[in-house]
Amino acid sequence: MIKAMIADDETLVRKGLITVMPWEKFDIRIVGEASNGLRALELIQSQEVDLLFTDLMMPELNGLELMRKLNATHPHIQVVVLTCYPEFEYVQESLRLGAIDYILKTQLEHEKMDAVLQQIVQRYHARQASSQNVVQRYGDSGWLFMTDQPNVDYSALVRKYEAERLIPIGEDLWFMIERLSDSEQLIREWLDNDAKCGWITGRVLLHKWETLQELQSQVRCYYERELFYRYEPGIRYYDVVIPLTDSDVLQDWKESDLAALTNQWVSRDWITDDALFQSMLEQLTTARLPVKQLRRLFYDAIVRWNFAEKCQIAEWLYSIDQLTFMEDWKALLMRTRDTVRSMYKREQYPNEIVTGIWKAIEYMQQQDQLNFTQEQIAKAANMSRGYFSQCFKEITGKGFQEYVSDMRLDRAKELLTTTTIPIYIIAEQSGFKDEKYFSRLFLAKVGKLPSDYRS
């Protein structure tokens, strides 16, 4: 008996499927129903489920996100997607996540229900059979297909090789059963001739893993710990060696060492110093941090970058999640560097002048109370007041007074939202000597009084 659940936010659709579909004829029993993805997850925690029929467009948690969570927490649950959307991109994404079938609700006619359920059950049992020993089922070797870009067209792989040979073992990871007719040369030629397809591959020797889940775990380790650093643009074929030896497994860095490396990337020096930037890139590659720590390192560094606007910071933070290989990280850092250098018109001034202005900004931001003068900051930068004023405006794009005023308002907004300090003290700590002037300026710039902003 296959225990099934239906997740769909349309009550009529949900109840209709439960009532009309010939479940018992195909040895399926509906054990639960949910109106959204979160509710489905809650029920799955307390109810044994083998097969999930899920809508794509649901509140709280949509069908694709639900599939991603189940892949991580309940990989044994097989999924059939229900949707009113015939667009290929939805089919593509659901198949990429491991769905065994796809039902278009608007075309589900009564006379077709038997055929639909029969195909689903056949695919369900075929997938179940894959839980036996991998070598017993698939032989000693096979081909691993991986992607090197987002939103890869899965149909290109299906058009080249039969769908029955392709077994999903993770998001964007497919294992292909090897046949005698397979040729490494022919596979290489296909990948080289159709480089835009986004697939890379390698032949893998199978060990006596008991389940596909064990193979999946080993492949994910290889993908994140080896291929992440070995990948080179244009190279479509790699030697896949699994399981990894103890020496191959990347170890987490100590928090103190990770903090020291993060601080190097927080500094502005790598923006202006070409040699230092190349050295830091090499260090990053040599360090071979586990991907999760590399991502955390740059999350921590980027939020502390004080040489860019908040919208740019948000864009860079978003970009981190889209990076697949170390080469992508290097490219992002080079683009970031070019953006900042052009933003501060670096080419007009020697490195030491740009560095002096940036260090002056860092000095200002580090003050507990922003009540300094331009003369004090110019002196700290070892520049005359007039030349400092000229360089500051041309390098930052703002006059010193305007820049400091914005800095003080940012400090005030932070204190208003994170503390309960009285507003007159916040004004003082932000560098404003007059609370009334502070309130008027805050209203003019932010559009609200400080008291309203806090509430």
C-alpha positions as CSV (number, residue, x, y, z in Angstrom):
1,M,0.0,0.0,0.0
2,I,1.4,3.4,-1.0
3,K,0.6,6.1,1.5
4,A,0.0,9.3,-0.3
5,M,-0.7,13.0,0.7
6,I,-2.2,15.8,-1.4
7,A,-1.1,19.4,-0.9
8,D,-3.1,22.1,-2.7
9,D,-4.4,25.4,-1.6
10,E,-7.6,25.0,-3.6
11,T,-10.1,23.1,-1.4
12,L,-12.3,22.0,-4.4
13,V,-9.3,20.7,-6.3
14,R,-8.0,18.8,-3.2
15,K,-11.3,17.3,-2.3
16,G,-12.0,16.5,-5.9
17,L,-8.8,14.6,-6.4
18,I,-9.4,12.6,-3.3
19,T,-12.9,11.7,-4.3
20,V,-12.6,11.1,-8.0
21,M,-9.2,9.5,-8.6
22,P,-9.3,5.6,-8.5
23,W,-6.7,5.4,-5.7
24,E,-7.6,1.9,-4.4
25,K,-7.4,0.3,-7.8
26,F,-3.6,1.2,-7.8
27,D,-3.1,0.3,-4.1
28,I,-2.8,3.9,-3.0
29,R,-4.3,5.3,0.2
30,I,-4.6,9.0,0.9
31,V,-3.4,9.5,4.5
32,G,-3.5,13.3,4.6
33,E,-4.2,16.6,2.9
34,A,-2.7,20.1,3.3
35,S,-3.7,23.6,2.1
36,N,-0.1,24.8,1.9
37,G,3.5,23.7,1.9
38,L,4.1,24.4,5.6
39,R,1.1,22.4,6.7
40,A,2.3,19.5,4.5
41,L,5.7,19.6,6.3
42,E,4.0,19.5,9.7
43,L,1.8,16.5,8.7
44,I,4.8,14.7,7.3
45,Q,6.5,14.9,10.7
46,S,3.8,12.9,12.3
47,Q,2.4,10.9,9.4
48,E,4.2,8.2,7.3
49,V,4.1,9.4,3.7
50,D,5.5,7.6,0.6
51,L,4.1,9.7,-2.2
52,L,3.2,13.4,-2.2
53,F,1.0,15.1,-4.8
54,T,1.7,18.9,-4.5
55,D,0.6,22.0,-6.2
56,L,3.3,24.4,-7.3
57,M,1.6,27.7,-6.4
58,M,0.7,27.7,-2.7
59,P,0.9,30.3,0.0
60,E,3.3,30.0,2.9
61,L,5.6,27.6,1.1
62,N,5.3,26.8,-2.6
63,G,5.6,23.4,-4.2
64,L,9.2,23.8,-5.4
65,E,10.4,25.0,-2.0
66,L,8.5,22.1,-0.4
67,M,10.4,19.7,-2.7
68,R,13.7,21.2,-1.7
69,K,13.0,20.8,2.0
70,L,11.8,17.2,1.5
71,N,15.0,16.4,-0.4
72,A,17.0,17.4,2.6
73,T,14.8,16.0,5.4
74,H,12.7,13.2,3.8
75,P,14.5,12.0,0.6
76,H,12.5,8.8,0.5
77,I,9.2,10.7,-0.3
78,Q,8.6,10.7,-4.0
79,V,6.8,13.7,-5.5
80,V,4.2,14.2,-8.3
81,V,3.6,17.9,-9.2
82,L,0.1,19.3,-9.7
83,T,-0.2,22.6,-11.5
84,C,-2.3,24.7,-13.8
85,Y,0.8,26.1,-15.4
86,P,2.0,24.4,-18.6
87,E,5.1,26.5,-18.9
88,F,8.2,24.4,-19.5
89,E,10.2,26.2,-16.9
90,Y,8.0,24.7,-14.1
91,V,8.3,21.2,-15.6
92,Q,12.1,21.7,-15.8
93,E,12.5,22.8,-12.2
94,S,10.3,20.1,-10.7
95,L,12.1,17.4,-12.7
96,R,15.4,18.9,-11.7
97,L,14.4,18.5,-8.1
98,G,13.5,14.8,-8.6
99,A,9.7,14.8,-9.3
100,I,8.6,11.5,-10.8
101,D,5.7,13.0,-12.8
102,Y,3.9,16.1,-13.7
103,I,0.1,16.5,-13.9
104,L,-1.6,19.4,-15.6
105,K,-4.8,19.8,-13.6
106,T,-6.7,21.6,-16.4
107,Q,-6.2,18.5,-18.7
108,L,-6.9,15.8,-16.1
109,E,-10.0,14.1,-17.7
110,H,-11.9,11.2,-16.0
111,E,-11.1,8.7,-18.8
112,K,-7.3,9.4,-18.4
113,M,-7.1,8.9,-14.7
114,D,-6.3,5.2,-14.8
115,A,-3.4,5.8,-17.3
116,V,-2.1,8.7,-15.2
117,L,-2.1,6.7,-11.9
118,Q,-0.7,3.6,-13.6
119,Q,2.3,5.6,-14.9
120,I,2.9,7.2,-11.5
121,V,2.8,3.9,-9.7
122,Q,5.2,2.3,-12.2
123,R,7.7,5.2,-11.7
124,Y,7.2,5.0,-8.0
125,H,8.1,1.3,-7.9
126,A,11.0,1.9,-10.3
127,R,12.4,4.6,-8.0
128,Q,11.9,2.3,-5.0
129,A,13.8,-0.5,-6.6
130,S,16.8,1.8,-6.8
131,S,17.2,1.5,-3.0
132,Q,18.8,-1.9,-3.4
133,N,22.6,-2.2,-3.7
134,V,23.8,0.3,-6.3
135,V,26.3,-2.1,-7.9
136,Q,23.8,-4.9,-8.0
137,R,21.3,-2.7,-9.9
138,Y,23.5,-0.5,-12.1
139,G,26.8,-2.4,-12.5
140,D,30.4,-1.3,-11.6
141,S,30.4,2.2,-13.2
142,G,28.3,5.0,-14.7
143,W,28.4,8.6,-15.7
144,L,27.8,11.5,-13.4
145,F,26.3,14.6,-15.0
146,M,26.6,17.9,-13.1
147,T,25.9,21.5,-14.0
148,D,28.2,24.5,-14.1
149,Q,25.5,27.2,-14.5
150,P,22.0,27.9,-13.1
151,N,18.7,26.8,-14.8
152,V,20.3,24.2,-17.0
153,D,18.0,22.6,-19.7
154,Y,17.4,19.1,-18.4
155,S,15.7,18.2,-21.7
156,A,19.0,18.5,-23.5
157,L,20.3,15.5,-21.5
158,V,17.1,13.6,-22.1
159,R,17.2,14.3,-25.9
160,K,20.8,12.9,-26.0
161,Y,20.2,9.9,-23.7
162,E,17.1,7.9,-22.7
163,A,15.2,9.3,-19.7
164,E,15.1,5.7,-18.2
165,R,18.9,5.8,-17.9
166,L,19.0,9.0,-15.9
167,I,18.6,8.9,-12.2
168,P,18.3,12.1,-10.1
169,I,20.6,11.9,-7.1
170,G,20.4,15.6,-6.0
171,E,19.6,19.0,-7.3
172,D,21.3,19.4,-10.7
173,L,23.1,16.0,-10.2
174,W,22.2,13.0,-12.4
175,F,23.7,9.5,-12.5
176,M,23.5,7.7,-15.9
177,I,23.6,4.0,-16.1
178,E,26.5,2.9,-18.3
179,R,26.1,0.8,-21.4
180,L,28.6,-0.9,-23.6
181,S,27.9,1.5,-26.4
182,D,28.9,4.5,-24.3
183,S,32.2,6.1,-25.3
184,E,34.1,8.7,-23.3
185,Q,35.2,10.2,-26.6
186,L,31.6,10.6,-27.9
187,I,30.4,12.1,-24.6
188,R,33.3,14.5,-24.6
189,E,32.5,15.5,-28.2
190,W,28.8,16.1,-27.4
191,L,29.8,18.3,-24.4
192,D,32.4,20.2,-26.4
193,N,30.1,20.8,-29.4
194,D,27.2,21.9,-27.2
195,A,29.1,23.8,-24.5
196,K,26.1,26.1,-23.9
197,C,24.1,23.2,-22.6
198,G,25.6,23.7,-19.1
199,W,26.5,20.1,-18.4
200,I,29.8,18.7,-17.2
201,T,30.5,15.0,-16.7
202,G,32.8,12.4,-15.5
203,R,32.9,8.6,-15.3
204,V,32.5,7.2,-11.8
205,L,33.4,3.8,-10.5
206,L,30.8,2.5,-8.1
207,H,31.6,1.1,-4.7
208,K,29.4,-1.3,-2.8
209,W,27.1,1.4,-1.5
210,E,23.8,0.1,-0.2
211,T,21.6,2.9,-1.5
212,L,21.5,5.8,-3.9
213,Q,21.4,8.0,-0.9
214,E,25.0,6.9,0.0
215,L,26.1,7.5,-3.6
216,Q,24.3,10.9,-3.5
217,S,26.2,11.8,-0.3
218,Q,29.6,10.9,-1.8
219,V,28.8,12.9,-5.0
220,R,27.8,15.9,-3.0
221,C,31.1,15.8,-1.1
222,Y,33.0,15.6,-4.4
223,Y,31.0,18.4,-5.9
224,E,31.5,20.8,-2.9
225,R,35.0,19.8,-1.8
226,E,36.8,18.8,-5.0
227,L,35.1,20.1,-8.1
228,F,34.3,23.5,-6.5
229,Y,38.1,24.2,-6.5
230,R,39.1,22.2,-9.6
231,Y,36.6,23.5,-12.0
232,E,37.9,25.6,-14.9
233,P,35.6,27.4,-17.4
234,G,35.5,25.5,-20.7
235,I,36.6,22.1,-19.2
236,R,33.6,19.8,-19.6
237,Y,35.0,16.5,-18.4
238,Y,36.5,15.6,-15.0
239,D,37.9,12.5,-13.3
240,V,35.5,11.7,-10.5
241,V,37.2,10.0,-7.7
242,I,34.9,8.8,-4.9
243,P,34.8,8.1,-2.1
244,L,37.1,10.8,-1.0
245,T,40.0,9.9,1.2
246,D,40.5,11.5,4.7
247,S,43.2,13.8,3.2
248,D,40.7,15.1,0.6
249,V,38.0,16.0,3.1
250,L,38.2,19.8,3.8
251,Q,38.3,20.6,7.5
252,D,36.5,23.5,9.0
253,W,38.8,26.3,10.1
254,K,39.0,27.5,13.6
255,E,36.9,30.5,14.4
256,S,39.9,32.7,15.2
257,D,41.6,31.8,11.8
258,L,38.4,32.4,9.9
259,A,37.9,35.8,11.7
260,A,41.5,36.8,10.7
261,L,40.8,35.9,7.1
262,T,37.5,37.8,7.1
263,N,39.2,40.9,8.4
264,Q,41.6,40.9,5.5
265,W,38.6,41.1,3.1
266,V,36.9,43.8,5.2
267,S,39.8,46.1,4.7
268,R,39.8,48.3,1.6
269,D,43.5,47.6,0.8
270,W,42.7,44.9,-1.7
271,I,40.7,47.4,-3.7
272,T,43.6,49.7,-4.4
273,D,46.6,47.4,-4.2
274,D,46.8,45.1,-7.3
275,A,49.6,42.8,-5.9
276,L,47.8,42.4,-2.6
277,F,44.5,41.5,-4.4
278,Q,46.2,38.8,-6.4
279,S,47.9,37.5,-3.3
280,M,44.6,37.3,-1.4
281,L,43.0,35.5,-4.2
282,E,45.8,32.9,-4.2
283,Q,45.5,32.6,-0.5
284,L,41.7,32.0,-0.8
285,T,42.3,29.2,-3.3
286,T,45.1,27.6,-1.3
287,A,43.0,27.7,1.9
288,R,40.4,25.5,0.3
289,L,37.7,26.4,2.8
290,P,34.6,24.3,2.9
291,V,31.9,26.1,0.9
292,K,29.7,26.8,3.9
293,Q,32.6,28.6,5.6
294,L,33.7,30.5,2.4
295,R,30.1,31.7,2.1
296,R,30.0,32.8,5.7
297,L,33.3,34.5,5.4
298,F,32.0,36.8,2.7
299,Y,28.6,37.3,4.3
300,D,30.4,38.6,7.3
301,A,32.9,40.7,5.2
302,I,30.3,42.3,2.9
303,V,28.0,43.5,5.6
304,R,31.0,45.3,7.0
305,W,32.1,46.9,3.8
306,N,31.7,50.7,4.3
307,F,32.8,51.7,0.9
308,A,29.5,51.1,-1.0
309,E,25.9,52.0,-0.9
310,K,23.4,49.7,0.9
311,C,21.7,48.7,-2.4
312,Q,25.1,47.5,-3.7
313,I,25.8,45.6,-0.5
314,A,22.4,43.8,-0.8
315,E,23.2,43.0,-4.5
316,W,26.5,41.5,-3.5
317,L,25.0,39.5,-0.7
318,Y,22.4,38.1,-3.1
319,S,25.1,37.2,-5.6
320,I,26.9,35.0,-3.1
321,D,24.0,32.4,-3.2
322,Q,24.3,32.2,-7.0
323,L,27.9,31.2,-7.1
324,T,28.7,27.6,-8.0
325,F,32.5,27.3,-8.2
326,M,35.6,29.1,-6.9
327,E,36.0,30.7,-10.4
328,D,32.7,32.4,-9.9
329,W,33.8,33.8,-6.5
330,K,37.0,35.2,-8.1
331,A,34.9,36.8,-10.9
332,L,32.5,38.4,-8.4
333,L,35.4,39.9,-6.4
334,M,37.0,41.3,-9.6
335,R,33.7,42.9,-10.6
336,T,33.2,44.3,-7.1
337,R,36.7,45.7,-7.2
338,D,36.2,47.3,-10.6
339,T,32.8,48.8,-9.4
340,V,34.3,50.3,-6.3
341,R,37.4,51.7,-8.1
342,S,35.3,53.4,-10.8
343,M,32.8,54.6,-8.1
344,Y,35.6,56.4,-6.3
345,K,37.3,57.6,-9.5
346,R,40.5,55.9,-8.4
347,E,42.3,56.5,-11.7
348,Q,42.5,60.2,-11.1
349,Y,44.7,59.9,-8.0
350,P,47.7,57.9,-6.8
351,N,47.0,54.9,-4.6
352,E,48.3,56.6,-1.5
353,I,45.8,59.5,-1.9
354,V,42.8,57.2,-2.4
355,T,44.0,55.0,0.5
356,G,44.4,58.1,2.7
357,I,40.8,59.2,2.0
358,W,39.4,55.7,2.8
359,K,41.4,55.5,6.0
360,A,40.0,58.9,6.9
361,I,36.5,57.5,6.4
362,E,37.3,54.4,8.5
363,Y,38.7,56.7,11.2
364,M,35.4,58.7,11.3
365,Q,33.3,55.6,11.4
366,Q,35.2,54.2,14.3
367,Q,34.5,57.2,16.5
368,D,32.1,56.6,19.4
369,Q,30.7,60.1,18.9
370,L,30.8,61.7,15.4
371,N,31.6,65.2,16.6
372,F,34.9,65.7,14.8
373,T,35.8,68.6,12.4
374,Q,37.1,68.6,8.9
375,E,40.5,70.0,10.1
376,Q,40.9,67.1,12.5
377,I,40.2,64.5,9.8
378,A,42.4,66.2,7.3
379,K,45.2,66.1,9.9
380,A,44.6,62.4,10.5
381,A,45.0,61.8,6.8
382,N,48.2,63.9,6.7
383,M,46.8,66.3,4.2
384,S,46.1,70.0,4.1
385,R,42.5,71.0,4.7
386,G,42.0,72.4,1.2
387,Y,43.6,69.5,-0.7
388,F,41.8,67.0,1.6
389,S,38.4,68.7,0.8
390,Q,39.1,68.6,-2.9
391,C,40.2,65.0,-3.0
392,F,37.5,63.9,-0.7
393,K,34.7,65.3,-2.9
394,E,36.2,64.0,-6.1
395,I,36.9,60.5,-4.8
396,T,33.7,59.9,-2.8
397,G,31.3,61.9,-5.0
398,K,30.2,64.0,-2.0
399,G,31.5,67.0,-0.2
400,F,32.9,66.4,3.3
401,Q,30.0,68.0,5.2
402,E,27.4,66.2,3.2
403,Y,29.2,62.9,3.6
404,V,29.5,63.4,7.4
405,S,25.8,64.5,7.7
406,D,24.7,61.3,6.0
407,M,27.0,59.3,8.2
408,R,25.6,60.9,11.3
409,L,22.0,60.2,10.2
410,D,22.9,56.6,9.5
411,R,24.3,56.3,13.0
412,A,21.2,57.9,14.4
413,K,18.9,55.5,12.5
414,E,20.9,52.6,13.8
415,L,20.7,53.8,17.5
416,L,17.0,54.6,17.1
417,T,16.2,51.0,16.0
418,T,18.6,49.1,18.2
419,T,18.5,51.0,21.5
420,T,16.1,52.8,23.9
421,I,18.5,55.7,24.5
422,P,16.7,59.1,24.7
423,I,16.6,61.0,21.5
424,Y,18.7,63.9,22.8
425,I,21.5,61.5,23.7
426,I,21.3,59.8,20.3
427,A,21.7,63.3,18.7
428,E,24.8,63.9,20.8
429,Q,26.3,60.4,20.0
430,S,25.6,61.0,16.3
431,G,27.5,64.2,16.3
432,F,24.6,66.7,16.5
433,K,25.0,69.4,19.2
434,D,21.5,70.7,18.9
435,E,18.6,68.2,19.3
436,K,16.1,70.5,17.5
437,Y,18.4,70.9,14.5
438,F,18.9,67.1,14.5
439,S,15.1,66.6,14.4
440,R,14.6,69.1,11.6
441,L,17.4,67.6,9.5
442,F,16.1,64.0,10.2
443,L,12.6,65.0,9.1
444,A,13.9,66.6,5.9
445,K,16.2,63.8,4.9
446,V,14.3,60.7,6.2
447,G,10.7,62.0,5.9
448,K,9.9,61.2,9.6
449,L,10.7,62.6,13.0
450,P,13.1,60.5,15.0
451,S,10.4,59.5,17.4
452,D,8.2,58.3,14.5
453,Y,11.1,56.5,12.9
454,R,11.7,54.6,16.2
455,S,8.1,53.6,16.6
